[in-house]
């Protein structure tokens, strides 16, 4: 039976551990100074080297090399025994299958026996958070006062589940997710050594799919190598059940265009081609995250080719930050939704349709593509009904826009000038304070199209029902009203409306710092008469 690549390539020396230099340097220096503590906690995501580092540390403390800085030497009797799995003084315990108090009591009874071969007995307890409360209590006394020859190394992916009493008796080391570039570099060397033919694009894709886990990256490469074919990007997508980048881009473009029919069709084509629904949702989230990074002036964090980056910039420009956050939330929910397993496409469909109103598309676009005759009437009657509905909708928007424009222009002289000036002069401070409390609320507040003060009421105008409804949620209103009352030094209430007012250009004869300019620039007003 052949050995899995992740086991064959498991590091046996400090220098072989990738991406955890901060932990390795600390432990290596502690070994060189002969200052290893009796209990250590290794915490971090799966596949990042926790158990591997624990084994190397077990070798180091039992190594027979006289030069402490060279331990582990990998050549002495103890090092060889650990490498070959026959070292009796390194005891690995899987807490997931040994969770009871009796298991820990058995460990506690045997720990007082002297080591058989080495200087220390090293107990490596993997997934230690799985121990029961009674088992933790039984372990506590041993951790507090262990025999001089015992070292405990506790490894976990969920350190928050470990009792504080246990936590406080351990020296904690945090393992981080490994960078895509570091995983790709190791996979390149591994592929060359194992004579696996794999393209650079496929290696980068595998590294991304590993999501920071070196073990997952090696396992994915091993899986692809088992096909017996040369590994390219197309094969990787096919075997791993992922969608191509083009499929993801097509869904985003349909979302931007407000084309529900095309978007749902693209999703179904990707799933029919073998993509896993949750994996596809993760890919969409990853793409949308890149758009968010671009919008937030953080392009250096986006790992993409120049051609792909140029397209991402175009897509990013079509979203407001607040809208983009809503879309990401929708697809992220689809990526973690397991309740709809009987209909895998449903979470994706719901995420897409729910995101249509949050995209920056023109108002009045028919997202249903409504060319089909779904009613019982003929085409002519349906056309007349559709035309009447459209005319009524346009007339309603014009009426609302006209009313807002009158509020924001002609009647502005009758407003409380002091409140208006205070609002405008402190608006940036208000935004900053809201952002500190909740970035999502800040995005919604900053996306308002018009702002009008009526006594103690701030009227916020939004371009769509989605933004308006999000802003009117209780949590968002409380945050903004609290900040407004703090800055303006009076109680302020918020009213949200649908706004169609357009910002007008400021004529040359109008003072840029005056109230008229503020009304034109910030409140959506327009000049109706000049005297």
Buried (B, 14 or more C-beta within 10 A) or exposed (E): EEEEBBEEBBBBBBEBBBBBEEBBEEBBEBBBEEEBEBBBBBBBBBBBBBBBBBBBBBBBBBBBBEEEEBBBBBEBEBBBBBBEEEBEBBBBBEBEEBBEBEBBBEBBEEBEEEBEBBBBBBBBBBBBBBBBEBBBBBBBEBBEEBEEBBBBBBBBBEBEEBBEEBBEBBBBBEBBBBBBEBBBBBBBEBBEEBEBEBBEBBBBBBBBBBBBBBBBBBBBBBBBBEEEEEBBBEBBBBBBBBBBBEBBBBBBBBBBBBBBBBBBBBBEBBBEEEBBBBBBBBBBBBBBBBBBBBBEEEBEEBBBEEEBBEBBBEBBEBBBBBBBBBBBBBBBBBBEBEEBEEEBBBBBBBBBBBBBBBBBBEEEBEBEEEEEEEEEEEEEEBEEEEEEEEEEEEEEBEEBBEEBBBBBBBEBEEBEEEBBBBBBEBBEEBBEBBBEEBEBBBBBBBBBBBBBBBEBEBBBBBBBEBBBEBBBEEEBBEBBBBBBBEBBEEEBBBEBBBBBBEBBEBEEEBEEEEBBBBBBBBBBBBBEEEE
